[in-house]
Amino acid sequence: MNQPTWQAFDIAELKQRVQGHEPRFFEFLGSGRLSGAIYRLPASATDLQGPHLEDEVYVVLEGEARLRIDSAEQEVRPGLVLFIPADTRHAFVDIRKDLTLLALFSASARPGRP
């Protein structure tokens, strides 16, 4: 039997995978050309990620914070879509409300994120 070439994911179910009081990252898609994850940072958490070897898109599902990109900063709120080029230093800072993000990555040169 052939595997389907497409997949469907329920955001509510994915968000349940990252509940808790610690930062959590759950990768739900890894096709070789694109990967997807749910990333959750509770209020006041520290985002320890560094630059990635792949382009990245964040869709902000919940929360309030700022995204520091090199020396610039961007306010973050639900509904915002953020593009981060590969090898760009970035981190979420001043996390005022629990932050939940849908993260999409282009083809990866290395395993593991963030």
N, C-alpha and C positions, 0 to 999 in steps of 0.2 A: 504494500500500500504506500502511495506517495505522500510525503509530508506536504502540507499546504505551503504555498509560496508567500502567503501573507499571514499576519497574526493580528489579533485584537486584544487590547489591554484595558481594564477598567481602572480609572484613576482612583476611585474610592477604595478598591481592593489594594492597589499599590500603596496608597497612603497608610493603610493599616499596617503594612509591612515595616514602616519606619517610625511607628509610635514609640514614645518613651521620653525619658529625661536626658538622654545623651544624644550627641550627633549620630545620625545613622544614614547609611548609603546602601541602597538596594538596586543592583543592576538586573533589569528584567529583560533586556534585549541585547544580544551580542551576535550580529549577523556577519561580522567580518568587514562590512562596509559602513555600518552604522551601529552604534550602541545607545541604549537608553537606560536611564536610572531615575529613581526618586531619591532626592537628597533632602534630609531634614536637619535643621539646626535650631534647637530650642533657644528661647530668649536668653540673652547674655552669654551664649556659647561662643567659643573661639573656633573660627574656621581655619584649619591648618593646611588647607590644600596649597599646592604650588602650581607653577605653570604646567600645562599639559602639552603633549606632543601632537595633539589633534585639535582641530577647531571644535568649538563647543557652543551650544545654544541652551540657555536657561529659559524656561517658562515659569514665572512666579505664580504659584497656586495659592499660597497663603503667606501672611506675615508682613513684617516691616523691618527694613534694615537699609544699609548702604552697601554698595558694591565698590570696592577699591580696585581700580584697574590701572596698574602702574602708578602714576601720581594723581590720576583723576578719580573722582567719586561720582556715583550715580545713586539717587534714591531708588529704593526697590519697594514695589507694592504689587498686590495681586493684579494679574492681567498683563504685566509687563513682560516683554520678550527681549532677552539680552543675548548678543552675539559676542563671543570672546575668541579672537584669533589664536591659533596654536602658538605656544611659547610666550604667552602674555601673562605676566604676574597679575594675579587677581585673588581677592578674598572678600567674603561677606563680613562686614564689621557693623558695630552698633546695632546688634540684632535686638530690636525692641519688642517684637512679637514673634512667636514661634514661626520659623521660616520653612516652607515646604516648596521644593522646586522640582520640576521635570527637567532633567538634563539630557541632552542629546549630543553625542560625540561623533565626529567623522571617523573614518577608518583609523584604528589605533596602531601605533608603532610599539606599544608595550601594554602588558596586562595591568589591570588594577587602577582604580581611581578612588577618590580624588587625590 
